Amino acid sequence: MNVLILGSGGREHAFAHQIAKSNLLNKLYIAPGNAGTALCGNNINISVNDFAAVRNCVLEKKINLVIVGPEDPLVKGIVDFFKADEQLKNIPIIGPSKKGAQLEGSKDFSKQFMIRHGIPTAQYQTFERDQLQQGIAFLQTLKPPYVLKADGLAAGKGVIISNNLQDAEQQLTEMLQNLRFGNASSKVVIEEFLDGIELSAFVLTNGKDYLMLPEAKDYKRIGVGDTGLNTGGMGAVSPVPFAGKDFMKKVEEKIVIPTVKGLQKENIPYMGFLFIGLMNINGEPYVIEYNCRMGDPETEVVLPRIKTDLLEILVKAASGKLNEINLEISEQTAATVMMVSGGYPESYQSGFEISGLEQEYQSLVFHAGTKMQNNQVLTAGGRVIAVTSFANNLTDAFDKSFDTVNKINFSGKYFRNDLGKDLERYLIK
């Protein structure tokens, strides 16, 4: 079969890498892709948000399955676009409807959904641009730290956590009045702070049946010791040492099942991935947020652990036969280290040559922000390369990834060298 993956990041390279191994595959296309995805299939230079160009590509290349990587086209309604088109409506597309994608596209929508369906989450209130004073009054009723979230999409950077009330008030003003995150922060959700340790659960669902995928933990802060600004993710690990079978059973029973049932009850079409950001508070799971697609860099540790043919899983999901899948998962630990451009997540320069990619490594090297130019691989984004390694424990897995990271170079290269250290206390000595 012919498959089209939409996207250009490390997540899409991880999908392409897994799908390229399938016996079901005839041709693989990635749009727009990057220098890494070109090693797995054919890149096509079209934007994920140019639905007309995607349509032409699907028809021209006789595509049998479309996988939507990033959230933006999902929130903008690419699935609804397919379903409304006579020539596209029977072509399976992995991704939720526009309404389903609102679980990520609007923090307020997702919080209301959780409350309606009894899904454990932080208490909150939502404020619009003309409600700044009410928002400040609500902040004054809370204890620090203060959590402020832009309602709309903000590329993973729309969450502010402040320890100081005066600063939180200033941040709220910046978000609502000055639209710090553009229209995404024309509405702001203020939440109580949940004190625990973060992780993410991943589910593939057709809106009726569901499949629990491996869990993961990512590292969002740019600085060593979880300091500095939030990023799109500096690394990840799976499995998560503090998320044993009992905890994950609670996640399934208290969160996954009520979520899938809630989608059914509200007649929200959902055929795709659900990424559930969680907080483990004394062994109890609480939802921080939903995302309507796989995470990045979590995908780079989750997908490589799946032994079952990924394309077969997606075909079964699209044909309503998800319950026929017997999911095989590697018991080894996968650890990803993200190499980023100097200055990220603020201003940074791109276009630097990347050296060391031609070597053979014991790691998987996923391209996140790269491009080919004059037969050279150049940096083309804030997050550049994700290096994933396997071992029998997380310390060894991260050590393998660090070893590979040290052999791949570009001007301004930066990575966090402390990943995994915070989890070593959970390991069995």
N, C-alpha and C positions, 0 to 999 in steps of 0.2 A: 504493500500500500504506500501511497505518497502522503507525507506528513509535512505540515507547515507549523513552525514554532514562531510566535511573534515576540520580539524583544531583542535586547542587545547586551545583556549583562552576564554576570557569573551564573545566575540562576538559569538563564537560557542555555549557556554552555553546558551546565550540568545535565539539563534535560536532553540536549543534543547528544551528549556523550553516552547517556544511558540508552536512548532510543536507537542510536546508530548500531548498537549491538544486537538489536532484535531481528529474528528470522522473518518477522512479518513485514519488515521494512523493504520498500523498493527504492524510493528516493526521499531524501530529507532536505527541506528548505528552511532557512532561518531568515527572518526579515525584521530589522536590518542585519542583525548578527554582529559579530566582531571578528578579530583575527583568529580567535580560538575556535569559534563555531565553524569557520571555514575549513577546519581540519575534519569536521564530522559530516558536513553536507555542503549545500550550495547557499551562499548568502545572496539575498535579494535586497537591493537598496530602496526600500520603501518604509515610510513611517508607520508605526503601529496605530496611529490615530487617523491615517488616511484610509478610511473604510472603503472608498471606491477603488483605490489601488490594491487593497487587500482582496477585494472581490475579484478584480481582474486576474490577480495572481492565482487565486484558488481555482478559477475556471480554466485559465490557460495551462496551469501545471497539473490539472486533474487531481486536485488535492482530495484525499479521503478522510483526513482528520486534521483539525486545527487546534493548537494548544496556545492559549493566551498567557504569556508570562507575567507582564506587569499589570498593575491595577488601573492605570489611567484609561486604556481603551475599554475595560470592563465597566468602570464607573460611567464612561461616556456612552455605553450601550451597544458595544459591538455584537454581543450575542443577540440582542433584539433586532439589530440590523440584519443579521443572518436569517433569523426566523421570519422576518418580514419579506425576504427576497425569494421569489419563486425558484430561482436557480440555486440558491444556497441553503434553503431551509432544511433540506435532508442531509446536509453535510455536518457530521458531528463536530461540535466545537466545545472544547474543555474550558469552561468558565461560566460563572453565574450570570443571570439576567441583570439588567440595569438596577432593578429593585433589590435583587439579592446582593449586588455589589455595594449597595448603600450601607451594608454592615461595616464596610471600610470607608466608604465615601462620606459618611456623616457620623461623627462620634455621638451626636445627640440621638440619631436614629438607632444606633446600635445599643446605646444605654437604655433607651425606652424598650427595645426588643428584649433585652436581658431582664429588665424589671417585670415586663409582662409575663415572661415564661419562668420566673423564679430562679434565674441563673445567678449564682453568687458573684457580686461585683461591688465596687466601692460606691458609697453614697455620693450623689452629685447634684449640681444644678447647672442649667445652661443659660447663658446671657448673650443678648444681641447688642449691636452697636449703640443703640439708644438706652441701654441698660447698664452702663458703666458703673453708676453709683450703687445700683443694687448688687452688682458683682463685687464691688469693694466691700459692701456691707456683709455679704456672704463670706468673703475671705476672713473678715474679722471674727466670724463665729467659729472658724476652724483653728486647729492646732497646727504648727509647722511640722514637717515641710508642707508646702502648698503646691498642688498639682494643677497646671493649666494646660488644656489641650485645644488646639485649633480644631474646629469642627470638621473642616474639609481636608482634602489631600494636601500634604506639605512635604512630600518626599522623605518621610520618616523623621523629619526635624521639627514637627509642629508641637512638641511637648516640652513644657518648661516646668522644672521642679525647683522651687526656691525655698530656702530655709528662713528667709527674712520677710516679714509682713510688708514692710515698706517697699522692698524690691518686688514682691509678688503683685502689689498694687500697681507699681510702675510697669511691670511686664504685661499686666492685664490691659493697661491703658495703651501700651504699644501695640498689642495685638488687636484690640477692638477699634481704637480711634485711628491709629496710624497704619492699620492693616500690615503688621510686621510680616505675616505669612500670606500676603495678598488676600484674595477673597476667601481663602481657607479659614482665616481668622476673623471673618465678619460675624462669626458666632463662636463663642468659646465655652467649653465645658470645664467647670471647676469641680475637682473631685477631692474626697478625703484621701489622705496618703495611706497606702497599704504597705505595712512594714513586713517584708518577707524576702524571699529570693526568687528571682524571675526565671521562667523557662517558657517554652512554646510547645504546643501540641499541634499536630497536623492531621487533617482528615480529608479523605477523598469521598465525596458523596454525590449521589444522583438525586438528592432531595428526599429519598426514601430509605435506601440502604446506605451504609457508610463503611469505610475502611479506615482503621486507625493506623497511621504511619508512624515511624520512629519519632520520638520527641527530640528536642534540641534546646541548647542554651546558647544565646549569642552575647556578644560584648558590644554595647552601643557607644560607650564613651571613647573619645579619641586618646585620652591620656592613661599612662600606667597607673594602676590602682583605681581604675574606674573614675578618673577625674577628667575635667574639661568638658567640651561640648559634645552633644549627641551627634552620632553619625548614622549612616545607613547600616552600619555593622562592621566591626573590626576583626571578627572571628567567630567561630562557633564550635560546639562539641555535641556529639551524640554517641551513645546514650548519655543521660544526665544522672550523675551519681546520687542525687538526693530525690530522684523521682522513680522510686521502685514500683513493683507491681501493684501494691496496695494503693499507692497514691494515684497511679495512672487509672486504676479501676474507679476511683472517686471522680477523676476527670471525665471518664466515659459516662458514668451514671449521673453525675450532677450537672455536667456541662454539655457534653457532646450529644447525648440522647435528647435532652430538652431542647437543644438548639435545632437539631434535625426535625424534631416533632413540631417545633415552633414555626419553622419554614413551611412545613406541610399545612399546619393549621391556618397560616396566613396566606396560603396559596402563592408563595414566593418561589418561582422556578429557580432551582439551584443545581447545576451540573458542573462540579469542579472542586477545587481545593478550598479548604477552610483552614486558615492559620489562626490559632487561638493563643493570644498572648496571655500568660498565666502568672499569678503570684502564688507561691507556696508559703502559706502562713501557718506555721506549727502543724504541718501535715494536711492542711485543708486548702483546696484550690479555689482561687478567685480569678475572674476574668478581668484583665486590664483592657484588652481590646480584641476585636476581630479584624482579620485581613482576609480579602476575598481571593487570595492567590498564595502561592508558596513564598516563603521569605527568602531574603538574600542577605547574608551568606548561609542561612540555615539549610537551604536546598543543597548546598555543596557538601553537607554532611549527611543529610537525610536520604537523598536519592542513591548515593553510592552504597549505602547499607542495605538497600533493597535488592535481594537476589532474584526475585521473580521478574520476568520480562515486563518492563514498564509499559511498553506499547500494548502488550496484551491486557494489562490492567486497565489502561485507558479505553481500549476498545470495548472491554466488558462493561466498564462504567457507562459508556455512551449508549450501549445497547440494553441497559437495564439489567445486566447480569453480574453486578458487582459482588453479589453473595456467592458466586461460583469461584471467586479468587481465593487461593490458599497462599497467603502472603508469607514469604520466607525472608527473614531479616538476619544479616550478619551479626554475630554476637560481639565482634570486635568494636573498638572505639574508633570513631572518625573524628579528626580534629582539623579545623580550617584556620589558617592565619591569612588575614587580608593585608596585602601590600597596597599602600595608598600614596597619592601624590603629596609632596610637601606643601603644607598650608591648608590641606583639606581638614575639616569640612567648610572652611572659609575659602578665600580666593587661592587658586593654585594655577600653575602653568601645565600645559600639555604639549605633546608632540616630541617627547624625548624617546630616543631609541632604547629598547629593552634588550639586554644581553643575557645569555645563559639559558634561553628557552630551548636551544637546540640539543641540550644535554638530556640524557636518560636519567630519570629520577625514580625513587621509590614512592613518590607522591603523585597525586593527580594535580595538574596545573590548569585551573579554570581561568579563562580570560574574563574580566569584568568591564574594564574601560580601556580597550585597545583597538588599533586599526592597522591595516596593512597599507604601506605607502612605499613605492619604489623597492619592493621586495624586502622591506624592513618592517618589523613590528614596533609600533610607536604607542606611547601612552595617549589615551583619549578620554580621560575621565578622572574623577576624584579617587574612586576605588578602582585599582588597576588589575591586580592579579589575586586570585584566591588559591592558596595551596592547601590541599587536603591530604592527610596521611592516615593510615590504619595501623593500629597496634593493639596489644592485649589490655592496655590501660591508657588513661588519658595523658599521663605524664610522658610516656614513650611516644604516643601519637603526636603530641605537640612538639616534642623534641625533633621528631622526623620532619615535621613541617618547617620548624625553624631552620633546620639544616638546609632544606631546599631553598627557603626564602633567602638565606645568606648567599646563595649561588646565583640568584637572579637579580639583576641590577638595572636601575635607571636613575637618572638625575633626580634628586630630591626624595628618593625612596624612604618611606617611613612605615613601620609596623609596631604593634605592641608586643613586647617580649615577655610579658607577664601572664599571657593567657593560660588559663587552666590552674594557675597557682591558688586561686580562691577556692577551688573544688577539691584540692588534695586532702583536706581534712575529712571529706566524706568517704575517702577510699579505705578499703579494708586493709589494715596493716598486716 
